[in-house]
Amino acid sequence: MTREAGAGSRVSEIRPAASGLNLPTSFAIVSRDESWQRGTMVESRLMHGQAHQRGNEIDAVDTCDERLARACDAAIEAAHALVDTLREAQVRMRVRATREDDVENVETTITLRMHDVSIVTTPADAHRDYELLRGLAGSKPASKPARLPIVWRNGSAAVLLHEAIGHAREHGAAENSWPAWLTVESPLALRRETFRDVPLPRMTHLIARLSGAPFAPPRERIDVQLVAGGGYDPVTDVVTIDIAVSSVGAFTIHRTRSEIAASLIGAVGEPIRYPGVICSREGQQLYVASHAPVMLMDSLP
Amino acid sequence: MTSLYRKWGRVIRYENGMLIRVEEAGEASEVEGVFEARPMPWAKGAQTRVSMPHQPLPEANVSQGVESFVAQTLLSVHSCIIERLLVSAGISTHETNGVTWTEESRRVHLSLVKERLRVLVDLASFDLDAIRAAAGALTRAGDPRKPPPRVRLAPNVTAALLPSLVGEIAIEQRGGGFDGRGLAIETRAVTADDPPNWYRPSYSIRPRRAWLNLRPLPFGTIDESAPQAVALLAPVIGTNLHVLCIDGDDVFPVELSAEHVAAVSGNEPVWYPYAAGSFGVEMML
């Protein structure tokens, strides 16, 4: 999903937002970003650069790291093999080859878009998620919107928790009272999108798990399949979730964290990988792998 | 369209406690509908008579300018919580379509919080008075009120709203400089036709047609006794505004609908970094 930039962090001035997290002193990146329509490439962007940090200052230049460039080129070539098999979708492929101090990483993400609905996947899951999108995008709502309990399917509850727990934690929000059966792993690390950016405390991933949760979904309910986006406002403590595909069509949830926590009444099964969270904060878009079980939410007041 | 666009840029940016200096150069092309962008060595431009920005960035001075402004800003807004402060100064040289030009820029984005209110400030200059005014109003803000029958919008509020008023009031594109394809920006009435110019905020973004540097044309008479909306409390959505308003000694949040513009001042407008450029001048709803 594409999440609009949140309302910002409540960081104290002068002190960098990085306190308590390991801050790499050097960062290098080579990335390729391509857009494809019906098997034809329409946009291609190469970006590279390096950043060196000393205290609260960063010097960044667009120097190319040849080793990362080779890794990036190899990954985008591998991703090209998928293009012809995803022809019904608009496809955006993005490879980021990075090095932070001595740690190298190559990340390939693929955004698929059909009928104004997007998902984000990886090469390993691209075909399965493409079929999911084909089945859901453009589908007609089974019923009209109503105030009903909500069942979050396909791991979509991970997006809700990404905003209500993950981002709240990034912003240092007060602890909230979540159901005892729910545990959420959402570790923070200093991450940046490009060499031009200041690293920020960001989630590396989110995994929600249950232990002894009740689960009794009523017959009358809303089934959420895919989420379009969301946000968390640290000033009002309000979470916004835009549902893209559900049994009642698209709709928006706009509630405080405490209202959301109180409404979670059950869950079932193992965490399911949600196809796509591209998280945007301060204009920096980063992939956050997200997993959650099927979750039941009471109808919201 | 096959013309090559090249850009060389340096910027110094303060971002929530960090100071970052960025130097980069890149080029972009569009060939038969395919847009490609890539970095390029600074020396490559020497082949096209531009080896680097014609006016090299005086890094020390610019850095001090940014840091000095940040320090003054922090002192000026101590009564509020700073949610976000971004301050930058940069210089860039552009080359395309046989034209080369250099631009210098300053940008400020400030988000101030007091209790459950957030004021947003966006400037293209290091204008400390504007920041002091926003912080002062936020500090004094009381409870929300219903919209007054007449409201004056301060230039910064007008500038944020103006892109949503295309087709609603008389607006011109103010001439001067070059667009993202090296075409001269000429003064034109903004119409429903395709804009004649192209907006390219970055070398890595495909340029798109856009009306640049919007300016509302003056009409009517401003009622100087009307309350004045001085600061945005949220980004403008369509013609809906959530603003901080001053009426005498009272300061209050109010939600406004800008569907009916009653007057636009003839005073000299100020440029703000909204959309593809927007000139602000006092306006009355």
Boltz contact constraints between the chains, C-beta under 6 A:
constraints:
  - contact:
      token1: [A, 8]
      token2: [B, 83]
      max_distance: 6.0
  - contact:
      token1: [A, 8]
      token2: [B, 84]
      max_distance: 6.0
  - contact:
      token1: [A, 8]
      token2: [B, 111]
      max_distance: 6.0
  - contact:
      token1: [A, 10]
      token2: [B, 83]
      max_distance: 6.0
  - contact:
      token1: [A, 11]
      token2: [B, 16]
      max_distance: 6.0
  - contact:
      token1: [A, 13]
      token2: [B, 74]
      max_distance: 6.0
  - contact:
      token1: [A, 13]
      token2: [B, 82]
      max_distance: 6.0
  - contact:
      token1: [A, 14]
      token2: [B, 17]
      max_distance: 6.0
  - contact:
      token1: [A, 15]
      token2: [B, 17]
      max_distance: 6.0
  - contact:
      token1: [A, 16]
      token2: [B, 17]
      max_distance: 6.0
  - contact:
      token1: [A, 16]
      token2: [B, 18]
      max_distance: 6.0
  - contact:
      token1: [A, 17]
      token2: [B, 16]
      max_distance: 6.0
  - contact:
      token1: [A, 42]
      token2: [B, 34]
      max_distance: 6.0
  - contact:
      token1: [A, 43]
      token2: [B, 35]
      max_distance: 6.0
  - contact:
      token1: [A, 44]
      token2: [B, 36]
      max_distance: 6.0
  - contact:
      token1: [A, 45]
      token2: [B, 37]
      max_distance: 6.0
  - contact:
      token1: [A, 45]
      token2: [B, 204]
      max_distance: 6.0
  - contact:
      token1: [A, 46]
      token2: [B, 38]
      max_distance: 6.0
  - contact:
      token1: [A, 48]
      token2: [B, 39]
      max_distance: 6.0
  - contact:
      token1: [A, 56]
      token2: [B, 18]
      max_distance: 6.0
  - contact:
      token1: [A, 57]
      token2: [B, 19]
      max_distance: 6.0
  - contact:
      token1: [A, 58]
      token2: [B, 20]
      max_distance: 6.0
  - contact:
      token1: [A, 59]
      token2: [B, 21]
      max_distance: 6.0
  - contact:
      token1: [A, 60]
      token2: [B, 22]
      max_distance: 6.0
  - contact:
      token1: [A, 61]
      token2: [B, 23]
      max_distance: 6.0
  - contact:
      token1: [A, 62]
      token2: [B, 24]
      max_distance: 6.0
  - contact:
      token1: [A, 62]
      token2: [B, 39]
      max_distance: 6.0
  - contact:
      token1: [A, 196]
      token2: [B, 22]
      max_distance: 6.0
  - contact:
      token1: [A, 198]
      token2: [B, 15]
      max_distance: 6.0
  - contact:
      token1: [A, 198]
      token2: [B, 18]
      max_distance: 6.0
  - contact:
      token1: [A, 198]
      token2: [B, 20]
      max_distance: 6.0
  - contact:
      token1: [A, 235]
      token2: [B, 113]
      max_distance: 6.0
  - contact:
      token1: [A, 235]
      token2: [B, 116]
      max_distance: 6.0
  - contact:
      token1: [A, 235]
      token2: [B, 118]
      max_distance: 6.0
  - contact:
      token1: [A, 236]
      token2: [B, 116]
      max_distance: 6.0
